[in-house]
Amino acid sequence: MTEETTPAAAPALPDRLSIDPSSPYFDGDILQRGIGVRFKGVEKFNVEEYCISESWIRVPAGRSLDRHGRPLTIKLTGEVEVWFKD
């Protein structure tokens, strides 16, 4: 019996993803491919973290930084759609 050769399936997008390397939800391989995020029907380019099942995103709150030099973020709730840009 021979096995059929099938193309490698694209990895599924995770339910939750963060761009912060110290986060447990960080995945550099997926971020390398490029992720698009649409929140309430509008494409967002400044998303720090998202969660599809809980319907929220985290975005920077202006130019404010915390005591560790990372941007302060706010959580916005609403419909979240994500996709690979390539």
Helices and strands as residue ranges (DSSP letters): E 16-18, H 28-33, E 35-39, E 42-44, E 49-51, E 56-65, E 71-77, E 80-84
